[in-house]
Amino acid sequence: QHFFMDQQKTQEKLSDVSSLIYYCDSELYNHLEKEDSANFFFCFRWLLINFKREFKTNDILYLWEVLWTCPYNTDYSLFIAVAILLQERDAIIKNNMNFSDLIKYINNLSGRLDLNSILGQAESLYHNIRSQPDLPFNLRTNILRMPTDSPMSSLGSYGRPHVPGPCAPAPPFTGADSFKVQIQGVEKTIVDGEESDGSSVEQIPEDEEVDGLPPQDPASMLAQNIRNQL
């Protein structure tokens, strides 16, 4: 569908990335909008060929395994794209990049991205956003694909939050099944995708191997966790 003449599927994914950035980081979104870059066309290649040119060969095979076996009921490539943009947001804003600058800058990231860090950020973002009680309609239904009988956002179909604000940066990904996330000043502990009061958080020992995978390898641990849920 990405290669149809009208490119409708890719356009929809770019629109979803725009919605996620608006929700997570309004400062970055406003900068892109000011520079006529809120169409996110500079991400076109990422979504068209699933980041094939952005990572080294071994890393892209790992990433594709994560994307193709992801148990979440969503297009996880959107969260990978958002994680990359949030990692590069300071450089984009501080250098006041316009659309031409962004195209050059994004292309120059090829082969220099840290997959482990990006996977950790994407995982944190997914659980962080999903845990919010009053999600915009577009995020809830089109991106997260939450059940229609879930409590609906009071925003109706407008698809934007009352007070947009940046999500807190994701914590370093340790490969554990639990981690802390923070949004709008509220810290929460996520355990296997569910909120916890933090009283019992099981950590994987640093020296423990899982099915022969290197200990505490973030990409390996995430891929293994996804396989275990299938």
C-alpha positions in Angstrom: 0.0 0.0 0.0 3.0 2.3 0.6 3.8 2.1 -3.1 0.4 3.0 -4.6 0.4 6.0 -6.8 -1.6 8.2 -4.4 0.7 7.2 -1.5 -2.3 7.4 0.8 -0.9 4.9 3.4 2.3 6.8 3.8 0.4 10.0 4.1 -1.7 8.6 6.8 1.4 7.4 8.8 3.0 10.9 8.4 -0.3 12.4 9.8 -0.1 10.0 12.7 3.5 11.0 13.5 2.4 14.6 13.4 -0.4 13.8 15.9 2.0 12.0 18.3 4.6 14.8 18.2 1.9 17.4 18.8 0.7 15.5 21.9 4.2 14.7 23.2 6.2 17.8 22.4 4.3 20.9 21.5 7.5 23.0 21.4 9.0 20.8 18.7 5.6 20.7 16.8 5.3 24.5 16.9 8.8 24.9 15.5 8.1 22.5 12.7 4.8 24.3 12.0 6.5 27.6 11.9 9.0 26.3 9.4 6.3 24.8 7.2 7.5 21.3 8.1 4.6 20.0 10.1 3.7 17.7 7.1 6.7 15.6 8.3 7.8 14.8 4.7 11.4 14.6 6.0 10.3 11.3 7.6 8.9 9.9 4.4 11.8 7.6 3.7 11.7 6.1 7.2 8.1 5.0 6.9 8.2 4.0 3.2 11.0 1.4 3.6 10.8 0.7 7.4 14.0 2.6 8.3 16.1 0.4 6.0 18.7 3.1 5.3 18.8 4.5 8.8 20.5 1.6 10.6 23.4 -0.8 10.1 22.6 -4.2 8.7 22.5 -6.1 12.0 20.5 -3.4 13.7 17.9 -3.2 10.9 17.3 -6.9 11.1 16.7 -6.6 14.8 14.4 -3.6 14.3 12.4 -5.5 11.6 12.0 -8.4 14.0 10.6 -6.1 16.6 8.2 -4.4 14.2 6.9 -7.6 12.6 6.4 -9.5 15.8 5.2 -6.6 18.0 2.2 -7.7 20.1 0.8 -4.2 20.5 -2.3 -3.4 18.5 -0.7 -0.4 16.8 1.8 0.5 14.0 4.9 0.4 16.1 7.0 2.1 13.4 5.2 5.4 14.4 6.7 5.2 17.8 10.2 4.5 16.4 9.9 7.6 14.2 8.7 9.7 17.2 11.5 8.4 19.4 14.1 9.4 16.8 12.6 12.9 16.5 12.5 13.4 20.2 16.1 12.4 20.6 17.1 15.0 17.9 14.6 17.7 19.0 17.2 19.9 20.8 19.4 20.1 17.7 16.4 20.8 15.5 15.1 23.6 17.7 18.4 25.2 18.7 19.7 25.3 15.1 16.3 26.7 14.0 16.2 24.2 11.1 13.9 24.9 8.2 12.6 22.2 5.9 15.7 22.1 3.7 17.9 21.9 6.8 15.8 19.1 8.2 16.0 17.0 5.0 19.8 17.3 5.1 20.0 16.6 8.8 17.7 13.6 8.8 19.6 12.1 5.9 22.9 12.5 7.7 21.6 10.5 10.6 21.8 7.3 8.5 24.0 4.8 10.1 24.6 6.9 13.2 21.5 6.1 15.2 21.6 4.1 18.4 19.0 1.4 18.1 19.1 0.3 21.7 18.3 3.8 22.9 15.6 4.3 20.3 13.9 1.0 21.1 13.9 2.0 24.8 12.4 5.4 24.1 9.8 4.0 21.8 8.7 1.4 24.4 8.5 4.1 27.1 6.5 6.4 24.9 4.0 3.7 24.0 3.2 2.9 27.6 3.4 6.5 28.7 0.9 7.7 26.2 -1.4 4.7 26.5 -1.7 5.2 30.3 -3.1 8.7 29.9 -6.8 8.9 31.1 -8.0 11.5 28.6 -6.4 10.7 25.2 -7.4 12.6 22.1 -9.8 10.7 19.9 -7.3 10.3 17.0 -4.6 8.8 19.3 -7.1 6.5 21.0 -8.8 5.1 18.0 -6.6 5.5 14.9 -3.1 5.1 16.4 -3.4 3.0 19.6 -6.6 1.3 18.3 -8.0 1.0 21.8 -11.4 -0.7 22.1 -14.4 1.5 21.3 -16.0 0.7 24.6 -13.1 2.2 26.5 -13.8 5.5 28.2 -13.8 8.1 25.5 -11.8 11.3 25.6 -13.8 14.4 26.4 -12.2 16.0 23.4 -14.7 14.4 21.0 -13.2 14.0 17.5 -10.9 17.1 17.4 -8.0 14.9 18.3 -5.9 17.4 20.3 -5.4 17.6 24.1 -6.6 20.5 26.2 -3.1 21.6 27.3 -0.4 20.2 25.0 2.9 19.7 26.7 6.0 17.6 26.2 6.3 14.1 27.5 9.2 13.7 29.9 12.3 12.1 28.3 12.2 8.4 28.4 14.5 6.8 31.0 17.4 4.7 29.8 16.2 1.3 28.7 17.6 -1.5 30.9 15.8 -4.4 29.4 13.7 -4.9 32.5 10.0 -5.6 32.4 9.3 -2.5 34.4 10.3 1.1 34.2 9.2 4.6 35.4 7.6 7.1 33.1 6.5 10.6 33.7 4.1 12.9 31.9 2.7 16.2 33.0 4.6 15.9 36.3 3.0 12.6 37.3 5.5 9.7 37.8 4.2 6.1 37.2 5.7 2.7 37.2 4.8 0.5 34.2 5.1 -3.3 34.8 4.4 -5.5 31.7 2.5 -2.6 30.2 0.3 -2.1 33.2 0.4 0.6 35.9 1.8 -0.4 39.3 2.1 1.3 42.6 5.8 0.4 42.6 5.5 -1.9 45.6 6.7 -5.0 43.7 8.8 -4.4 40.7 10.7 -7.4 39.5 14.1 -6.5 37.9 16.1 -8.9 35.8 19.6 -9.3 37.4 22.3 -7.7 35.4 24.3 -10.9 35.1 21.4 -13.1 34.1 21.2 -14.4 30.5 17.9 -15.0 28.7 17.8 -17.9 26.2 21.5 -17.4 25.5 21.1 -13.7 24.6 23.8 -11.3 26.0 22.8 -10.0 29.5 21.2 -6.6 29.6 21.3 -6.1 25.8 18.3 -3.8 25.3 17.5 -4.8 21.8 17.8 -8.4 22.6 15.6 -8.1 25.7 12.9 -6.2 23.9 12.8 -8.7 21.1 12.7 -11.6 23.6 9.9 -10.0 25.6 7.9 -9.6 22.4 8.4 -13.2 21.4 7.3 -14.4 24.8 4.0 -12.6 24.4 3.2 -14.2 21.1 
